[in-house]
Amino acid sequence: MFVLFAVIAFVYPGIPTGIDIEGGTLIILRTTQTPASFDADSFKQKLEQNFTLEDLSVNTTSGPAGFSLIVEFSKNTLFSQAEEKISQARSLSQENPSQAKQLALEALQILKPLTNVNNAPQNVEQLIDFSQTKFADAQTSFDLQFQQIAKKELGILNEVAFQKKEIGPTIGNLFWQNALFVFFVAVISVTIVIFLFFRQIVPSIAVMLAAFFDVLAALAGMALFNIPLSLASIPALLLLIGYSIDTDIMLTTKILKRRDADLFERANDSLLTGLTMTGTTLIAVTLMAVLSFMGSLFVIYEIAAVILFGLIGDLISTWFMNAPILLWFAQKKRS
């Protein structure tokens, strides 16, 4: 199962990465009115005809709370080109004013389909500020046009809740580096604590193997259900390590440190306690995942789903891997 989960998570279909890490734009439109019919492919074609969006994806969810339209794209080519030219113009405004002016005018030409660029000033600094203002106007125009196309395709006349989230690739890369750093520090810290607590190689390795298995099970579930690796799912994975260590420490302590009953009686007692702990958590997390998905609360849904997949993995790793290893180790030590 280690091998199977690793293939699912890292080879095929693989874990998708969210815009928090890759950078991009996420747009969510929510409405209490469920459309009679909606063709996601047709809507995607309309967006591609009207805008220059790369890596465009369109998804929908519906439930008692209403209907949600989720659109993601890596970048709007028009905006990225204009922003780059404005940035270059600003950096060259002092040493090469003529080149800066030309770049600002080119940026305005790029933005022309979305906003009025007439009456541009001749002064270089004012022209650059003017192009920056028109860039913001173009973004507002894009949002309004996007909503109009969406409402027309959905056949909805009333107002919709519009949510937009943008993260640049540089910031996304910084988020990813920080998240990896925190993850590795947490894993190393937990490993040190486990070895200091048990002071025995085999039980400590068994506990850490179970934790790694749970994380791998969660990653495989994310790959199968297309849940992205993001700033919401990474803390959920850390939480999962803590929960896995908790149940395995309970099992290891009862089997190795208690002496009030037979070895297998202690194992059965820990099994009942562990299944009660995990079972109640599974029920709570399952309800949280279902209700958040129906209510289009996607951050909560991602966290709940990751924990749910990991808890299922915890049942497998704790009672089909860790418990047999500990029983074998305790018997060998006693003999």
Secondary structure, 3 states (H helix, E strand, C coil): CHHHHHHHHHCCCCCCECHHHHCEEEEEEEECCCCCCCCHHHHHHHHHHHCCEECCEEEEEEECCEEEEEEEECEEHHHHHHHHHHHHHHHHCCCCHHHHHHHHHHHHHHHCCCCCCCCCCCCHHHHHHHHHHHHHHHHHHHHHHHHHHHHHHHCCCCCCEEEEEEECHHHHHHHHHHHHHHHHHHHHHHHHHHHHHHCCHHHHHHHHHHHHHHHHHHHHHHHHCCCCECCCHHHHHHHHHHHHHHHHHHHHHHHHCCCCCCHHHHHHHHHHHHHHHHHHHHHHHHHHHHHHHHCCCHHHHHHHHHHHHHHHHHHHHHHHHHHHHHHHHHHHHHC
